Amino acid sequence: FAQAGARVVAVDRDAEGVARTAETARLVGAPAAWAEVVDVGDEQAMEKLAEKVAADCGVVDVLVNNAGIGLSGSFLETTSKEWRDVLDVNLWGVIHGCRIFGGQMADRGQGGHIVNVASAAAYQPSRALPAYSTSKAAVLMLSECLRAELADRSIGVSAICPGFVNTGITGTARFAGADEVEQQRLRKRTTQLYSVRNYPAEKAARAILEAVVHNRAVVPVTPEARGARLLSRISPRMLRGIARLKPPL
């Protein structure tokens, strides 16, 4: 979006990371870019953010709900706190963004676009990702519902399902039932796997930009994401069989 000439407001609870994002946006072409430190799972903080952005920059034209945290591990080993942590960011963060910023778009009456970054895990069951997959499946369905509701207000809604993209999510991923030593080992192993796959985030970013330009509903990005999406339609039984396989970690 920065390269396309958009002004960018970057939001993260990681102050250093979001400052780097804003600086990068300016370097690659954004006429202006701001960094805001906010936890998207905090409803009141998101409301204050929306008020500030509207006052300083105007109502946003494109909202990208991209914040997410990874959690792997069996359902029976996943604690209630771990479920809350995942859902607060992966689902409630999206809900807050859509409701607050989407509400501003609707009130303005000039259209807009909402992008919700889900995952191929939204339609591909896995014994290793029950909490993460549940959060992303909810984001996918929320996006479909919002797309129907907001269409008559000229607000598009796209759900992006990236697949294995080489981003920083693996560096903060958690593993249910593992002690800290095991957490570090599994995190390092997962990061290596994503690095070997090495699907660049820039390709996912281009897919998101195209989704907005062409108002696409559901966008599987990587080949494996597209393959799983196809199987979920023509052979869900096969996907269920794949889900029963033990993960390589």
N, C-alpha and C positions, 0 to 999 in steps of 0.2 A: 504493500500500500504506500509506503514511503517512496519507493521508486516510481510509483504512478502519480506522485505529486500530492498525496493526501497529508493533511496535518494529522499528527498521531498523538494520542494520549495513551501512554503505556502504564499498566497497573500491575503491581505485584506486591506481595508482602516482603519480598527480598529487596531491600533498599539498593544494594550495590548492583544486583542483577537488573533491576528496572532502570537504573540510571544508565547502565551500559546499553540497554535496549533503546532508550530515547536518544542517546548519543549516536548509536549506529543508524537510527532512522534519519537523523539530521545529515549524517555523512553520505547516505545513499540517495538523498533527494527530497526528504520531507521539508517543506518550507518552514515548518515549526514542529517541535516534538517536546512533550512534557513527560515527566516521570512522577507517578503518584504511588505512594506506599499505602496499600489497602489490602486487607484480607477480604476476598470476595465472599467468603462465608459469613461475614458480619453484616447483617442487614442494615443496621443504622449507619455503619461506615460507608456502605454502598450508596445509601440515600444522600449522605453528605457529599460524597464524591460526585454524584449526578448533579446535584445543585451547583457545586463548584464548577464543573465542566460546562454546564449550560450557561452559567454567568460569565465565565471567562472566554469560552469558545463558541457557544451556541449549542443547540441540540445536535447530538452526533448523527451522522448520516449512516455510518456502518458501525455496528457493535460486534466485536469478536469475543465470545466467551471461550477462552482457551485454557484458563488455569486448571490444573489437574494434578493429582498425586496418585502414585502407583502403590498397590498393595497386593502381594501374592501370598498364597497359602490356602489351606483347606478351610471349608466353612466351619468345621467343628473347632479348629484352632484359632479362628478369627474372633477377637474379643468384641464386646459391645462398643468399647471406646474406639477400636480400630474402624468399626463400621461407621461410627459417627464422624470420625476424622475424614474418611473417604467421602461420605455423603455430604458433609458440610461444604467441601470444596467442589467436588465433581458434579454434584447435583444442585445443592442449594445455591452455590455460587452462580450457576447458570440461571436458576430460577430468579434470584435477586437481579441479575443483570437484565434478563428479559423483561421482568415486571417493571423495574424502575426506569431503565433507559428506553425500553420498548414503549412504556407508557408515555414518555416524553415525545417519542416519535409520533405516536398516535395522536397526541394532543396538538402537535405542531401541524399535522395534516398535510405534510409534503412528502410522505413516503419514507423509505429507508430500507435498510437490510440488517437482519440479525444472523450471525453465524455462530452456531454452537458446535464446538469440536467434540465429537463423540469418539468412537473407536470401532474398529472391526470387531472388537470384543462385544459390541452392542448386539450383534446377531450371531456370534460364534461362541457357543457355550464352552466353558473350560473348567475342569476340576481345580485348576491352580489359581483362578481369578474370580471367585464368586462375588466378592464385594466390588471389585473394580468393574467387572462385566455388568453387574446389576446397575451400578451408577450410570454407566454409559448407555445401557439399554433404555433407561429412564430418560436420558438426555435425547436419545433418538426419537422416542415417542413424543416427548414434550415438543420437540421441533416440528414433528408432523402435525400435531394438534395446533400449534401456534401458526404454522403456515396456512392452515385452513381458516383460522380465525382472523388473521391479519391481512389476508389477501385483498379484501375489499377496502382496505386502508392504504393499499399500494406499498405494503411493507413485506418484503420477501424474507423467507426464513430458510436457511440451509443447514443441514447436518453434515459435518465432515467426519469421515471414518478413515483415518490415516493408515492404520496398520503399523508395521515396525519401522518407525522413523527415528533416525539417529539424533535424539535431542537429550536434554539434561534430565529428563524425568527418571532415568535409571539411577542417577546419582543420589536421588533422595527417596527411592523406592523402599518400602518396608516389606518384611516377610514374616507373616504370622507364625508364632510358635518358635521363632529362632532367637537365640541369645545374641548379644552384640557382636561377638566374634563371628558367628555364623551369618549375621546380617551383613557384615563387611564382605565376607567371602561371596555370598550370593549376589550382593550389589555389584561387586567387581566382575563376577561371572556374567551377569546380565548386561552390564555395560559393554563387555567384550563382545557378546553376541550381537548387540545392536550395532557396534562398530564394524563387525565383520559384514553384517547386512548392509550397513552404510548407505541407507536411503536418505538423501539430504533433506533437511528441513525446508530448504529453499523451494524444492519441488512441491512440497505440501503447501507452502505459502502461495505459490502460483496457482495451485488448484483452488485454494480458498478465494483468491482474487477473481478467478474465472467463474466460480460459483456465484459470486455477487453480480458480476457483469451479466451472466446469462440466467440468473435466478434459478439455479439448480436446487432440487429438493434434498437429495441424498447423494453424497459424493464419496465413494470409496476411492482412496488415493493410490496405494501401492498395489502391485499385482496380486499379492496374497489377500489384500482386503477386497479386491474385486472378485477374486475367486471364491472367497468365503461368502460374499454377498450372493453370488450366483447359486452356490450350493444351498444356501439358506432358503432359496426359492424353489429349486428343482429337486433337491435331495437332502432335506433336513435330517433324515435318518443317518446319512453319512456323516454329517457334522456332529451328531450326537455320538456316533461311534468314535470319531476323532477326539471328542471331548473326554472320553474315558481313558485315553492314553496318559501315562504318567509323564510329567514334564521332564526335560533333560537335566534340570538343575538338581 
